[in-house]
Amino acid sequence: MTMSKRLTFAGAAVAIALTATACGSSKKTEETTTTAAAVETTAAPETTAAETTAAPSNLSATLDASGSTFVKNFLEEGVSRFTAANSGVTINYAGGGSGKGRQDLADQIVAFAGTDSTIKDEDLPTFKGGDVLYFPAVVAPITVSFNVSGVDKLSLSPTTIAKIFQVQITKWNDAAIAAENPGVTLPDTDITVVHRSDSSGTTGNFTKFLDKAVGADAGAIWTLGTGSTVEWSPNTQAAEGNGGVAQLIAATDGAIGYVDFADAIKAGLKFAAVQNKAGKFVDATLEGASAAAAGATVKDNLTFSAVWAEGDAAYPITAQTWIIIYKNQTDKAKGEAVKALLNFLLTEGQTFAKDVNYAPLPAELATKAIAQLDAIVIPA
């Protein structure tokens, strides 16, 4: 096993400013909870911005943003389409991981941030701009991606995944893996565990899955806890961003790691079927993510967790992601542009989410998020 390496792949610092002749909007609280079990998993119906909140036709602003690499591919597509219809707006999304996005928003460095994890209660006072609003964007699977010569398909239980990532199972032909994959010829190859080097919402949701499935309250097999960062074994490898983890897995025979669905698809990775809460081995698909989101419980502030959800069809490592902003905007032009972008992502954005390998929000949740746009305070 190769000792710990921190491999930094260039994060996507995306500066998107597409010009088009058309301007204007494009068509297309904590404790009280509502159960989304009966919520439809289809995207919100097409709703014009005028039906929700009218956006100025002459938007002009530069918006800097950072955060989640999990949502980056969706944001790139959404920003490209939005700026094509609003040529006065430039949006620079620097990625860097959910932790960086939250910190940059706290320090008022960015106009908005992408995050796959919520802000800890103890960190809320550090947000200099006051109250933060969560706007859900999409949901998608976190894959357990692997690169093992001669192996095309795998099924893995939470117990086996936990032991692999804690370096307790170190060979691909281990008896535990073989028992879950009858008929598969497994090589005597060392397992190389790959994880995120940066503060990551993907790490947070992946470790939350293991903690819920086989953590202290469910067998005590997973012992590393949960968070945007955890203390990985030194006998593992690390890379920055989902894209970096995907590249390292693709380049390493015997590697396994957790990667968002869009980046796993882009890198051509193979990924395992994962045993869910109902005991079924479920492939990482957008349909499985939608099934998990439909079983989530949504709080009044629109936060929720789709990890380890109920249901035979639910993919158990489904992550949710949000765009977070300050409720009280301090710049009129930037506030109007952020609000219009959010409206676009919650309406037209849901119609093209699947095209870039994300599942749209349940319709009821998207409707609630659109209604929350009216809570944004923009100065005169």
QUIRASUL-V612266 format. One record per pair of residues at least 6 apart in sequence whose C-alpha atoms are under 6 Angstrom apart, sorted by the first residue. I is the first residue (numbers start at 1). J is the second residue. Records with the same first field share a line. If there is no record, write none. Layout:
I: J + J
This chain:
3: 234 + 235
4: 234 + 235 + 236 + 237
5: 237 + 238
6: 238 + 239
7: 238 + 239
8: 239 + 240
9: 240 + 244
12: 95
13: 93 + 94
14: 92 + 93 + 94
15: 92
16: 91
17: 90
18: 83 + 84
19: 84 + 87
20: 84 + 87
22: 85
23: 85 + 86
24: 57 + 86
25: 55
27: 48
28: 46 + 47 + 48 + 347 + 348
29: 300 + 301
30: 299 + 300 + 301
33: 298 + 299
34: 297 + 298
35: 297
36: 294 + 295 + 296 + 297
37: 294 + 295
39: 294
40: 362
41: 290 + 294 + 362
42: 362
43: 350 + 360 + 361 + 362 + 363
44: 363 + 366
47: 347
55: 340
59: 88
60: 88 + 89
61: 89 + 333 + 334
62: 89 + 90 + 91
63: 91 + 111
64: 91 + 92 + 110 + 111
65: 92 + 93 + 110 + 111 + 112 + 113
66: 93 + 94 + 95 + 101 + 113
67: 95 + 96 + 97 + 98 + 100 + 101 + 113 + 114 + 115
68: 95 + 97 + 98 + 114 + 115
69: 95 + 97 + 241
70: 260
83: 89
97: 199 + 200
98: 115 + 200 + 201
99: 199 + 200
101: 113
104: 110
106: 127 + 128
112: 324 + 325
113: 323 + 324
114: 322 + 323
115: 321 + 322
116: 201 + 320 + 321
117: 201
131: 326 + 327
132: 325 + 326 + 327
133: 324 + 325 + 327
134: 324
135: 322 + 323 + 369
136: 321 + 322
137: 321 + 322
138: 359 + 360 + 361
139: 319 + 320 + 359
140: 289 + 318 + 319 + 358 + 359
141: 261 + 284 + 289 + 317 + 318 + 319
142: 259 + 260 + 261 + 317 + 318
143: 258 + 259 + 260 + 261 + 271
144: 257 + 258 + 271 + 272
145: 256 + 257 + 258 + 270 + 271
146: 255 + 256 + 270 + 271
147: 253 + 254 + 255
148: 253 + 254
154: 272
155: 272 + 273 + 274
156: 274
157: 274 + 275
162: 222
163: 169
170: 190 + 191
171: 189 + 190 + 191
172: 188 + 189
173: 186 + 187 + 188
191: 254 + 255
192: 254 + 255
193: 236 + 255 + 256 + 257
194: 237 + 238 + 256 + 257
195: 238 + 257
196: 238 + 239 + 240
197: 238 + 239 + 240
198: 240
199: 228 + 229
200: 228
201: 228
203: 228
204: 226 + 227 + 228
207: 226
208: 226
209: 307 + 308
214: 220 + 221 + 222
215: 221 + 222
239: 245
242: 259
243: 263
249: 255
262: 357
273: 281 + 282 + 283
274: 281 + 282
275: 281
276: 316
278: 312
282: 315
286: 359
288: 313 + 314 + 315
289: 315 + 318
291: 314
292: 306 + 309 + 314
293: 306
295: 310
296: 306
297: 304
298: 304
306: 318
307: 316 + 317 + 318
308: 316
327: 376
328: 377
329: 335 + 377 + 378
332: 378 + 379
335: 378
350: 360
353: 360
